[in-house]
Amino acid sequence: MDSHTTGLNANELNATQLNNAQKQAAYAGEGPQLILAGAGSGKTRTIVHRIGYLIAGAGVAPHRILTVTFTNKAAAELKSRLNDLIGDGGGGVVSGTFHAISLRFLRRYADALGFPRSFQVIDADDQKALLKRILKAHNIPSDRLHPSYLLNWIEHCKHAGLRPQDTDAYAWNGINMVDLYAVYQQELKQHERMDFSDLILNVVILLRDHTDIAVALKTRFDHVLVDEYQDTNPVQHEWLLHLCSEHKNLTVVGDDDQSIYGWRGADVSHILDFERIWHGATLHRLQQNYRSTAAILNLANAVIRENEDRHEKVLEATIAGGETPHWKVCNDEYDEARQIMRHVERWRANGHANAEIAVLYRSNRQSLPLEQVFRESNIPYRIIGGVGFFERMEIKDALAYWALINRCGDSLHLMRICNKPKRGLGAIGQERIIAALASSGLHAYEWLDVLATGQAEGAARKLAPLAALITDLRNSAGKDDDRGLMRLLEQSGYLDSLKAMGDIEAGSRLDNIRTLQDYIEISLTQGLTPVEFMDRAALLQSSEEMRADERESQDDAVSMMSLHRAKGLEFDCVVLPGVEEGLLPHQRSTDEGEAGVAEERRLLYVGITRARQHVLLTSARLRRFYGETHYPQPSRFIKKISGDILQQDHKPTMPATATATQTGVSIGGNVMHPSFGEGVVLALEGAGDAARITVQFRRAGTKRLMLKYAALQAV
């Protein structure tokens, strides 16, 4: 197919609207090309026009061009834009994700690996079921090695390009993981299945070990273009090295400053070392940003320039001026949520749609106070790419335990946790327990009291130890601030069962449980009973996507999501909560050293550059997690940025000798105490050093304090 057939000629291509840097990249000649595309710099447009140039200007046949993306959405957008530019459904250019292209190759060559060409790709449910069968056959319980951890570890090996025979010995809880990996691969082959990660790895194996097939694949295309190159993992990198080793016409587009997926195998060194790996490569920098105001880009540039190991680039604004981004220091996570809510209400009043507002957080546990405050304020919201706090497995499990110890749990709560951790109750055993409970005529928590006395029969006997534990702890639960939550989860073995999921997964779930513990303690100090707390949790759970009376306009809701999920999206207004040490940068990343900190800085940069017009960053002086109160420091990423780039709204700490007049404390006003938290002033008495203040604290109740020594801070 020639350029005339596609309906596009070189003159028409040259008339298109590209800036100088985009033109140089689009019209580059042969050989390796590295296009560093800063955030909002029009990278997709540049890729599309480069393909157009290769067809109309360089005479490359469309079917000899391969474009590779990371998502089906990106592949569809690229195909649509190609169709707009050259017509004919994209002119025959081959495009798709790494996995989709690999599947096409394997449909032709799978028999060389001992698979029929009609092999099937195993779906997620069947994959998990297969791993569970393997673990059961090897007498390995899930509380010793969780199937999800085994799966994640196997995928990590495959992302690194490692088959079982290539993998170093590794044991988890004394279990040989490499042997299980080998068994899993054998089972897949026996069932004529490949998993998602096998698709790329098996193409690499063909390219490594099968010379005739490797030659056919390497000569199949004359040009290969790759989007989001900074996100490639080692096996994808090797896939490209082999495929382009003959013609070397590899064009990669990406931005090392937006490399944020190191935790799932992406290696930023692939884009940093591109010119060393591909000798004679031409470098192009796209630095003109068409998304954000100059004020937002000033902040983004100030943040990212502190990373040392990066390609030098500075985002240049095409939208002058704009509101200077704001950094607000809040008292605690609930004050933070209220301050965010007020900004959201202000943006809405100024004409911004809910759908053009996003709250992007580092950790999913940050969503809880935001969800509560947004619901109370009737602001529609939805959780993107995840589930709301009370929908999470570990939170539902923990609440089921807690409800039973506090005499408000029902049969569904009992069935949820009766075999968590494993107590030898299969499906039949659980059905018998349901029947026994129903025939007793008792509430679930009452029935457990009966089992605890030794009156259990049949399958219910396996619940007797749990019943005895709950009954025993219930007698002293009232002395705990969390009414027995953590003691029950620890002594029942539930927390230990989570640890079988591996350090990262277990750490995240334990963080969520500790956040739940904090929330329970706060709620109980507000006077809620356990039943009322469960009611509140149920209401929040029912509104995870948005309130029921707002579902008629699901598109018009404020988006809440993790910073990682926000990559590639853009909004008018963006809030980044928790920009502080321990959250952003995350503690786990700081423990990894400078590489971990650098990726966290890139994550903040990605968050800032999602915004078109407004950016709000928040941090808290006090934050509750891990069952304790912490006093985090502002993030190292922003605390030294000048006020003309980032407006810094700090509330000065009140000196011990201050008077009510000096600090603006007044009856009815909100104040913050370093130990008691936030409260409302009820009364002021006396004057000077003898002044006393009465405050109703949200958590600690009513306190009468000497103002001189109270260290109160006006909110």
C-alpha positions in Angstrom: 0.0 0.0 0.0 1.5 3.4 -1.0 0.9 6.9 0.4 -1.7 7.6 -2.3 -3.8 4.7 -1.3 -4.0 6.0 2.3 -5.4 9.4 1.1 -2.4 11.3 2.6 0.6 12.9 0.8 3.7 14.5 2.1 2.5 18.0 1.3 -0.7 17.5 3.4 1.4 16.2 6.2 3.7 19.2 6.3 0.8 21.5 6.5 -0.4 20.0 9.8 0.0 22.1 13.0 3.0 20.9 14.9 5.5 22.9 16.9 9.2 22.8 15.9 10.2 20.1 18.4 7.3 17.9 17.4 8.1 18.4 13.7 11.7 17.4 14.2 10.6 14.2 16.0 7.9 13.4 13.5 10.0 13.9 10.5 13.2 12.2 11.8 15.0 9.8 9.5 15.9 6.2 10.1 17.7 4.7 13.1 16.8 4.8 16.8 14.8 7.8 18.0 14.2 8.9 21.6 11.3 11.3 22.0 11.3 12.7 25.5 7.7 13.9 25.8 7.0 16.0 28.9 3.6 16.0 30.6 0.9 17.5 28.3 3.3 18.0 25.4 1.3 16.3 22.7 3.1 13.0 22.5 0.2 11.1 20.9 -0.1 13.7 18.1 3.7 13.4 17.5 3.6 9.6 17.3 0.6 9.8 14.8 2.4 12.3 12.6 5.6 10.3 12.7 3.7 7.3 11.4 2.1 9.6 8.7 5.5 10.8 7.7 6.9 7.3 7.5 4.1 6.3 5.1 3.8 9.5 3.0 7.3 11.0 3.3 9.5 7.9 3.6 7.5 5.5 1.6 7.2 2.8 4.3 4.3 0.4 3.7 1.8 0.8 6.5 1.7 -2.9 7.3 5.5 -2.8 7.9 5.0 -0.4 10.8 4.3 -1.6 14.3 3.1 0.6 17.1 3.1 -0.8 20.7 1.2 0.7 23.6 0.6 -0.4 27.2 -3.2 -0.3 27.4 -6.1 -1.1 25.1 -7.4 2.4 25.6 -4.2 3.9 24.3 -4.1 1.5 21.4 -7.7 2.5 20.5 -6.9 6.2 20.7 -3.9 5.8 18.5 -5.9 3.9 15.9 -8.6 6.5 15.9 -6.1 9.3 15.4 -4.4 7.5 12.6 -7.7 7.0 10.9 -8.4 10.8 11.2 -5.0 11.6 9.7 -4.6 9.0 7.0 -8.0 7.4 6.7 -8.6 3.8 5.6 -8.9 2.6 9.3 -5.3 3.5 10.0 -4.0 2.4 6.6 -3.0 -1.1 7.7 -0.6 0.0 10.4 -0.2 -2.8 13.0 -1.0 -1.5 16.5 -1.7 -3.0 19.9 -0.5 -3.7 23.4 2.6 -5.7 24.1 0.3 -8.6 25.1 -1.9 -8.3 22.1 1.0 -8.3 19.6 2.6 -11.2 21.4 -0.6 -13.2 21.2 -0.7 -12.6 17.4 2.9 -13.9 17.1 2.1 -17.0 19.3 -0.9 -17.9 17.3 1.6 -18.6 14.5 4.5 -20.0 16.4 3.2 -21.5 19.7 3.8 -25.1 18.4 7.6 -24.4 18.6 7.1 -24.2 22.4 5.0 -27.3 22.6 1.7 -25.6 22.7 -1.1 -26.0 20.1 -1.7 -22.8 18.1 -5.2 -22.9 19.4 -4.0 -22.5 23.1 -6.2 -20.4 25.3 -5.2 -17.6 27.7 -6.2 -18.5 31.3 -8.5 -15.9 33.0 -7.9 -14.5 36.4 -10.5 -16.7 38.2 -9.2 -20.0 36.6 -5.6 -18.9 37.4 -6.4 -18.4 41.1 -8.3 -21.7 41.2 -5.3 -23.5 39.6 -2.9 -22.1 42.1 -5.2 -23.0 45.0 -5.3 -26.6 43.7 -1.5 -26.8 43.5 -1.1 -25.5 47.0 -3.7 -27.9 48.3 -2.0 -30.8 46.5 1.3 -29.9 48.3 -0.5 -29.5 51.7 0.4 -25.8 51.9 -2.4 -23.8 53.7 -3.2 -20.3 52.6 -2.2 -18.8 55.9 1.3 -20.1 55.3 1.5 -19.1 51.6 -1.3 -17.1 50.2 -2.2 -17.9 46.5 -2.1 -14.2 45.7 1.5 -13.9 47.0 2.6 -16.9 45.0 0.9 -15.5 41.9 2.6 -12.1 42.4 6.0 -13.7 42.8 5.6 -15.8 39.7 4.6 -12.7 37.7 7.6 -10.8 39.1 9.8 -13.6 37.7 8.1 -13.5 34.3 8.4 -9.7 34.2 12.1 -10.1 34.7 12.3 -12.6 31.9 12.9 -15.6 34.1 11.6 -19.1 33.6 11.7 -21.5 36.6 15.1 -22.9 35.4 16.4 -19.3 35.3 15.3 -18.3 38.7 17.5 -18.3 41.8 16.4 -20.4 44.7 13.9 -18.7 46.9 11.9 -19.9 49.9 8.9 -18.3 51.7 8.1 -19.7 55.1 10.3 -22.6 54.3 8.4 -23.3 51.0 10.4 -23.8 47.8 8.8 -21.2 45.5 10.8 -22.1 42.4 9.4 -25.7 42.6 5.8 -24.4 42.8 6.5 -22.1 39.8 7.7 -25.1 37.8 4.6 -27.1 38.8 2.4 -24.2 37.8 4.0 -23.9 34.4 3.6 -27.7 33.8 -0.1 -27.5 34.8 -0.6 -24.6 32.3 1.0 -26.6 29.5 -1.0 -29.7 30.3 -4.2 -27.6 30.1 -3.0 -25.9 26.9 -3.1 -22.5 28.6 -0.8 -19.6 28.9 -1.3 -16.8 31.4 -1.1 -13.1 30.6 2.6 -12.8 31.6 3.5 -15.8 29.5 2.5 -14.1 26.3 5.5 -11.7 26.3 7.9 -14.1 27.9 7.2 -16.9 25.4 7.8 -14.5 22.5 11.1 -13.6 24.1 11.9 -17.3 24.4 11.2 -17.8 20.7 13.5 -14.8 19.9 16.2 -16.2 22.2 16.2 -19.9 21.3 14.6 -20.4 17.9 16.8 -18.9 15.2 14.4 -19.4 12.2 11.5 -17.9 14.0 13.6 -15.1 15.4 14.6 -14.2 11.8 11.0 -14.1 10.7 9.9 -11.9 13.5 12.8 -9.5 13.2 12.2 -9.0 9.5 8.4 -8.7 9.8 8.5 -4.9 10.4 10.7 -2.0 9.1 9.8 0.4 11.9 8.6 -0.1 15.5 7.2 2.7 17.7 6.6 2.4 21.4 4.6 4.6 23.7 5.2 5.1 27.4 8.7 3.6 27.1 9.6 4.6 30.7 7.1 1.9 31.9 8.8 -1.0 30.2 9.9 -3.9 32.4 12.9 -6.1 31.6 11.1 -8.7 29.6 9.4 -6.0 27.4 12.8 -4.3 27.0 14.3 -7.6 25.8 11.3 -8.2 23.5 12.1 -4.9 21.8 15.9 -5.4 21.7 15.4 -8.7 19.8 12.7 -7.5 17.5 14.6 -4.3 16.4 18.1 -5.7 16.4 18.3 -5.9 12.6 16.8 -2.7 11.3 17.3 -0.6 14.5 14.4 1.6 13.5 13.0 1.9 17.0 11.2 5.1 18.0 10.3 5.3 21.7 8.2 8.0 23.3 8.2 8.6 27.0 9.2 10.7 30.0 11.6 9.5 32.7 10.1 12.1 35.0 6.8 10.1 34.8 8.3 6.7 35.6 6.2 5.7 38.7 5.7 2.0 38.4 9.0 0.6 39.7 7.1 -1.4 42.3 5.6 -3.5 39.6 8.8 -4.1 37.6 9.2 -1.0 35.4 12.8 0.0 35.0 13.5 3.7 34.4 17.0 2.9 33.3 15.7 1.7 30.0 14.8 5.2 28.9 17.8 6.8 30.8 20.2 4.5 29.0 18.6 4.5 25.6 21.4 6.4 23.8 24.0 4.1 25.3 22.1 0.9 24.3 21.2 2.2 20.9 24.3 3.8 19.5 23.7 6.7 17.2 20.2 7.4 18.6 18.7 10.9 18.0 17.2 12.7 21.0 14.1 14.9 20.8 12.7 16.9 23.6 9.0 17.9 23.7 8.8 20.5 26.4 5.9 22.8 25.4 2.9 21.9 27.7 -0.6 22.5 26.3 -2.5 21.4 29.5 -1.5 23.4 32.6 -1.1 27.1 33.4 2.4 28.6 33.8 1.8 28.8 37.6 1.3 25.0 37.8 4.3 24.3 35.6 6.5 26.5 37.8 5.7 24.2 40.7 6.1 21.0 38.7 9.5 22.1 37.4 10.6 23.1 40.9 9.7 19.7 42.3 11.2 17.5 39.6 14.5 19.4 39.1 15.7 18.0 42.5 16.0 14.5 41.0 19.5 14.0 39.9 19.3 10.9 37.6 17.1 12.3 34.8 17.1 13.7 31.3 17.3 17.5 31.7 14.0 19.1 30.5 11.8 22.0 31.6 8.1 22.2 30.9 7.3 25.4 29.0 3.8 26.9 29.4 1.6 27.7 26.4 -1.0 29.0 28.9 0.3 32.1 30.6 -0.4 33.1 34.2 -2.8 31.1 36.3 -3.5 30.8 40.0 -0.4 30.0 42.1 -0.8 26.5 43.6 -1.7 26.5 47.3 -0.3 24.5 50.2 -2.5 24.3 53.2 -1.3 22.9 56.5 -4.2 21.3 58.4 -4.6 20.1 62.0 -5.4 16.5 61.3 -6.8 14.2 58.6 -10.4 15.3 59.4 -9.6 19.0 59.3 -7.7 18.2 56.1 -10.8 16.6 54.6 -13.0 19.6 55.6 -10.5 22.1 54.1 -10.5 20.1 50.9 -14.3 20.0 50.9 -14.3 23.9 51.2 -12.0 24.2 48.2 -14.1 21.8 46.2 -17.2 23.8 47.1 -15.5 27.0 46.0 -14.4 25.5 42.7 -17.9 24.3 42.1 -19.3 27.7 42.9 -16.9 29.2 40.3 -18.3 27.0 37.6 -16.1 23.9 37.6 -18.1 20.6 37.2 -17.6 17.9 39.7 -16.2 15.6 37.0 -13.4 18.2 36.5 -12.2 17.9 40.1 -10.0 15.1 41.5 -8.5 14.2 44.8 -5.3 12.1 44.3 -3.8 10.4 47.3 -0.7 8.3 47.9 -2.3 5.6 50.1 -5.8 4.2 49.8 -6.3 4.6 53.6 -6.4 8.3 53.1 -9.8 8.0 51.5 -11.8 7.3 54.7 -12.1 10.9 56.2 -12.6 12.2 52.7 -15.4 9.9 52.0 -17.1 10.7 55.3 -16.8 14.5 54.9 -17.9 14.5 51.3 -20.9 12.4 52.1 -21.9 14.7 55.0 -21.5 17.7 52.7 -23.6 16.1 49.9 -20.7 16.3 47.4 -21.0 13.4 44.9 -17.8 11.4 44.6 -16.7 8.1 43.2 -13.7 5.9 43.9 -11.8 5.3 40.7 -9.8 2.1 40.1 -10.4 0.7 43.5 -13.0 0.2 46.2 -14.1 2.4 49.0 -12.6 2.0 52.5 -15.5 -0.1 53.9 -15.6 -2.3 50.8 -12.1 -3.7 51.3 -11.8 -7.3 52.3 -9.8 -6.8 55.4 -12.1 -4.0 56.7 -15.2 -6.2 56.2 -13.4 -9.1 58.0 -12.3 -6.9 60.9 -15.7 -5.3 61.3 -17.3 -8.8 61.4 -15.0 -9.8 64.2 -15.6 -6.5 66.0 -19.4 -6.7 65.7 -19.4 -10.2 67.2 -17.3 -9.2 70.2 -19.5 -6.2 70.8 -22.8 -8.1 70.5 -24.1 -6.6 67.3 -22.9 -9.2 64.8 -25.3 -11.4 62.9 -25.1 -14.7 61.0 -23.5 -13.1 58.0 -20.7 -11.6 60.1 -20.1 -15.1 61.6 -20.1 -16.8 58.3 -17.7 -14.2 56.9 -15.0 -15.0 59.5 -15.8 -18.6 60.6 -13.0 -19.9 58.4 -10.7 -16.8 58.5 -8.1 -17.9 59.3 -8.5 -21.5 58.3 -10.3 -23.6 60.9 -11.0 -26.7 58.8 -14.5 -25.6 57.8 -15.3 -26.4 54.1 -18.4 -25.5 52.3 -20.4 -28.3 53.8 -19.3 -27.5 57.3 -20.3 -23.9 56.9 -23.7 -24.9 55.6 -24.2 -27.1 58.7 -23.1 -24.2 61.0 -25.7 -21.9 59.3 -28.4 -24.6 59.9 -27.3 -25.1 63.6 -27.4 -21.3 64.2 -30.8 -21.0 62.6 -32.3 -23.9 64.6 -31.0 -22.4 67.9 -33.1 -19.3 67.5 -30.3 -17.2 68.9 -28.4 -14.2 67.6 -25.0 -15.1 66.3 -23.2 -13.5 69.2 -25.5 -15.3 71.7 -24.9 -18.6 70.0 -21.1 -18.1 70.3 -21.6 -17.8 74.1 -23.3 -21.2 74.1 -20.4 -22.8 72.0 -17.9 -21.3 74.4 -19.4 -23.3 77.3 -18.6 -26.6 75.5 -22.0 -27.3 74.1 -20.9 -27.4 70.5 -21.7 -30.4 68.3 -20.7 -31.5 64.8 -19.0 -28.8 62.6 -19.7 -26.2 65.3 -17.0 -27.8 67.5 -14.5 -26.2 65.2 -15.8 -22.8 66.2 -15.5 -23.5 69.9 -12.0 -22.0 70.4 -13.0 -18.8 68.5 -16.2 -18.6 70.6 -14.2 -19.0 73.8 -11.8 -16.3 72.7 -14.6 -13.8 71.8 -16.4 -14.5 75.1 -13.2 -14.1 77.1 -12.1 -10.9 75.4 -15.7 -9.4 75.5 -15.5 -9.1 79.3 -12.5 -6.7 79.1 -13.1 -5.1 75.6 -14.7 -2.1 77.2 -11.4 -1.1 78.7 -9.8 -0.9 75.2 -10.2 2.4 73.2 -11.0 0.2 70.2 -13.3 -2.1 72.2 -11.2 -5.2 71.6 -10.6 -4.9 67.9 -6.8 -5.4 67.7 -6.6 -7.9 70.5 -9.2 -10.1 68.9 -7.6 -9.9 65.4 -4.2 -10.7 66.9 -5.2 -13.5 69.2 -7.6 -15.1 66.6 -4.7 -15.4 64.2 -6.3 -13.1 61.6 -3.4 -10.7 61.4 -0.9 -13.5 61.0 -3.0 -14.9 58.1 -2.7 -11.6 56.3 1.1 -11.8 56.5 1.1 -14.8 54.2 0.2 -12.4 51.4 3.8 -11.0 51.4 5.3 -7.8 52.8 3.8 -5.3 50.5 0.2 -6.7 50.3 0.1 -7.5 54.0 1.5 -4.1 54.9 -1.2 -2.3 52.9 -4.0 -4.3 54.5 -2.6 -3.9 58.0 -2.4 -0.1 57.4 -6.1 -0.2 56.5 -7.0 -2.1 59.7 -5.0 0.3 61.8 -6.8 3.2 60.1 -10.1 1.4 61.0 -8.9 1.1 64.6 -8.3 4.9 64.7 -11.7 5.6 63.2 -13.4 3.3 65.8 -11.6 5.1 68.7 -12.6 8.5 67.4 -16.2 7.5 66.8 -16.6 6.0 70.2 -15.2 9.2 71.9 -17.9 11.0 70.0 -20.5 8.9 71.9 -21.4 6.4 69.2 -22.4 2.9 70.4 -21.0 -0.1 68.5 -24.4 -0.5 66.8 -24.4 3.1 65.7 -20.8 2.7 64.4 -21.9 -0.3 62.3 -24.7 1.8 61.0 -22.3 4.6 60.0 -20.0 2.1 58.3 -22.9 0.6 56.4 -24.0 4.0 55.1 -20.5 4.9 54.0 -20.2 1.5 52.3 -23.5 2.1 50.4 -22.1 5.3 49.0 -18.7 4.2 47.8 -19.4 5.2 44.3 -21.7 8.0 45.2 -24.9 8.7 47.1 -28.0 6.8 45.8 -29.9 10.0 45.1 -27.1 11.3 42.9 -26.7 8.2 40.7 -28.7 9.7 37.9 -25.7 11.8 37.1 -22.8 9.4 37.7 -20.5 11.3 35.3 -20.8 14.4 37.4 -18.9 13.3 40.5 -15.6 14.3 42.1 -13.0 11.6 41.4 -11.0 10.1 44.2 -8.1 7.8 43.3 -4.5 6.9 43.9 -1.8 8.9 42.3 -0.6 5.9 40.4 -4.1 5.5 39.0 -4.2 9.1 37.8 -1.4 8.7 35.3 -2.6 9.8 31.9 -5.6 11.7 33.2 -6.2 15.4 33.5 -8.7 17.6 35.4 -9.3 21.4 35.9 -8.8 21.1 39.7 -6.5 18.7 41.5 -6.1 18.1 45.3 -3.0 16.2 46.6 -3.6 15.4 50.3 -1.0 14.1 52.7 2.1 15.8 51.1 4.2 15.0 54.1 7.0 12.7 55.3 5.8 9.1 55.7 3.1 9.5 53.0 4.7 11.4 50.1 7.4 10.3 50.2 6.0 7.0 51.5 7.9 5.5 54.4 8.5 2.2 52.5 10.1 4.2 49.6 12.4 6.2 51.9 13.6 3.0 53.4 14.7 1.9 49.9 17.1 4.9 49.7 17.5 7.6 47.0 16.0 5.5 44.2 12.8 5.1 46.2 12.7 8.8 47.1 13.3 9.8 43.4 10.3 7.7 42.3 8.1 9.3 45.0 9.2 12.8 43.7 8.2 11.7 40.2 4.8 10.6 41.7 4.2 14.1 43.1 5.2 15.6 39.8 2.7 13.4 37.9 0.0 14.5 40.4 0.7 18.2 39.9 0.8 17.9 36.1 -2.7 16.4 36.0 -4.1 19.8 36.7 -5.1 22.4 34.1 -6.0 25.4 36.3 -5.9 24.8 40.1 -3.7 22.8 42.5 -4.2 22.4 46.2 -1.6 20.5 48.3 -2.4 19.6 51.9 -0.5 18.2 54.9 -1.4 17.6 58.5 0.3 18.4 61.7 -1.3 15.4 63.4 -2.2 12.2 61.7 -3.5 9.0 63.3 -2.3 5.6 62.0 -0.7 2.4 63.2 -2.9 2.9 66.3 -0.8 5.9 67.3 -0.8 9.7 66.9 2.0 11.0 64.7 3.2 14.5 64.1 4.6 14.3 60.5 7.0 16.8 59.0 6.1 18.5 55.7 7.3 16.7 52.6 10.9 17.3 51.7 9.6 17.8 48.2 7.8 21.1 48.9 9.0 22.6 52.2 11.8 24.6 50.7 9.8 25.9 47.6 9.5 29.6 47.6 6.1 31.3 48.3 5.9 32.9 44.9 5.7 29.4 43.4 3.7 27.7 46.1 1.5 29.7 48.4 2.1 28.4 51.9 -0.7 28.8 54.3 0.7 27.9 57.7 -1.1 28.5 61.0 1.5 29.7 63.5 1.9 27.7 66.6 0.4 29.6 69.6 3.0 30.6 72.2 2.4 29.4 75.7 2.0 33.0 77.1 -0.5 34.1 74.5 -3.8 35.6 75.4 -7.1 34.9 73.8 -7.1 38.3 72.1 -3.6 37.7 70.6 -4.6 34.4 69.0 -8.1 35.1 68.0 -9.6 32.4 70.2 -13.2 33.1 70.9 -16.4 31.4 72.1 -17.8 29.2 69.4 -14.4 29.1 67.6 -12.5 25.9 66.6 -9.2 25.2 68.3 -6.5 22.5 68.2 -4.7 21.0 71.2 -1.5 18.9 70.7 -2.9 16.0 72.8 -6.7 16.4 72.9 -7.1 17.2 69.2 -9.7 19.5 67.7 -12.5 21.1 69.8 -14.9 24.0 70.1 -14.5 26.8 72.7 -17.4 26.8 75.1 -16.3 29.5 77.6 -13.6 32.0 78.4 -13.0 33.2 82.0 -10.6 35.7 83.6 -7.9 37.7 82.0 -4.1 37.7 81.5 -2.2 34.8 83.1 -5.3 33.8 85.1 -7.4 33.2 82.0 -9.2 29.9 81.7 -10.8 28.3 78.7 -13.4 25.5 78.4 -13.3 23.4 75.3 -15.4 20.6 74.0 -12.9 18.3 72.3 -14.2 15.9 69.7 -12.2 13.0 71.1 -11.4 13.8 74.7 -14.6 15.4 75.8 -14.9 18.7 77.8 -11.8 20.2 79.3 -11.2 23.4 81.4 -7.6 24.6 80.9 -5.3 27.5 81.9 -5.1 29.4 78.6 -1.5 30.4 79.3 -0.3 26.8 79.3 -2.9 25.2 77.0 -0.9 25.5 73.8 -4.1 25.9 71.9 -4.1 26.9 68.3 -7.0 28.7 66.6 -8.4 26.8 63.6 
